[in-house]
Amino acid sequence: MPGGSGRSSGRRVRILDSTAMILGFTESLGGRLITSGKILEESKYGGAEYRALASREGRMVEIMNPDQEYVEEVRRLAAEAGEKELSEADISILALALQLLKEKYEVSIITSDYSIQNLASLLGVEVEPILHRGIKKVIIWATYCGICGWSGDKRPREPCPVCGHPLKRRPMKKP
């Protein structure tokens, strides 16, 4: 990543999710503010089109997109953790955080999304929760049918492949 003087503030990166953009967390509290192009697109639908544009044009927030290898790594981990409802924008900031972490930056994600927080914790990425206190522990999810007991690799709310009832999710039991 260009820039950065090697000092802590140059190596400190805060990644904004769409809620952080919508709520206007665009003033740096130390370090660089970064988001992905997919978050900017998602923020437009949250009513923050002008804030997103002003942040980008005013260079308050840098726009970066992660390399595809990190996107695939996050998708694999999300599937393993049962986090099946992440948007492409969510995946992009998690992948960006992972990429920057591997490039030796001090990285945190500013978010209110529990699924992002859960996966960020599994990736070893710091989270700065907004709107609530944040997650207390990491959860690996299992998808199941509350009627017939089927469990497997489907999304919650999809119809059960056995009985058609909407699927649910629950924390996986520890062995």
Secondary structure in CASP SS format (residue, H / E / C, confidence):
PFRMAT SS
TARGET T0000
AUTHOR 0000-0000-0000
METHOD secondary structure of the structure
MODEL  1
M C 1.00
P C 1.00
G C 1.00
G C 1.00
S C 1.00
G C 1.00
R C 1.00
S H 1.00
S H 1.00
G H 1.00
R H 1.00
R E 1.00
V E 1.00
R E 1.00
I E 1.00
L E 1.00
D C 1.00
S H 1.00
T H 1.00
A H 1.00
M H 1.00
I H 1.00
L H 1.00
G C 1.00
F C 1.00
T C 1.00
E C 1.00
S C 1.00
L C 1.00
G C 1.00
G C 1.00
R E 1.00
L E 1.00
I E 1.00
T E 1.00
S C 1.00
G H 1.00
K H 1.00
I H 1.00
L H 1.00
E H 1.00
E H 1.00
S H 1.00
K H 1.00
Y H 1.00
G C 1.00
G C 1.00
A C 1.00
E H 1.00
Y H 1.00
R H 1.00
A H 1.00
L H 1.00
A H 1.00
S H 1.00
R H 1.00
E H 1.00
G C 1.00
R C 1.00
M C 1.00
V C 1.00
E E 1.00
I E 1.00
M C 1.00
N C 1.00
P C 1.00
D C 1.00
Q H 1.00
E H 1.00
Y H 1.00
V H 1.00
E H 1.00
E H 1.00
V H 1.00
R H 1.00
R H 1.00
L H 1.00
A H 1.00
A H 1.00
E H 1.00
A H 1.00
G C 1.00
E C 1.00
K C 1.00
E C 1.00
L C 1.00
S C 1.00
E H 1.00
A H 1.00
D H 1.00
I H 1.00
S H 1.00
I H 1.00
L H 1.00
A H 1.00
L H 1.00
A H 1.00
L H 1.00
Q H 1.00
L H 1.00
L H 1.00
K H 1.00
E C 1.00
K C 1.00
Y C 1.00
E E 1.00
V E 1.00
S E 1.00
I E 1.00
I E 1.00
T E 1.00
S C 1.00
D C 1.00
Y H 1.00
S H 1.00
I H 1.00
Q H 1.00
N H 1.00
L H 1.00
A H 1.00
S H 1.00
L H 1.00
L H 1.00
G C 1.00
V C 1.00
E E 1.00
V E 1.00
E E 1.00
P E 1.00
I C 1.00
L C 1.00
H C 1.00
R C 1.00
G C 1.00
I C 1.00
K C 1.00
K C 1.00
V C 1.00
I C 1.00
I C 1.00
W E 1.00
A E 1.00
T E 1.00
Y E 1.00
C C 1.00
G C 1.00
I C 1.00
C C 1.00
G C 1.00
W C 1.00
S E 1.00
G E 1.00
D C 1.00
K C 1.00
R C 1.00
P C 1.00
R C 1.00
E C 1.00
P E 1.00
C C 1.00
P C 1.00
V C 1.00
C C 1.00
G C 1.00
H C 1.00
P E 1.00
L C 1.00
K E 1.00
R E 1.00
R E 1.00
P E 1.00
M C 1.00
K C 1.00
K C 1.00
P C 1.00
END
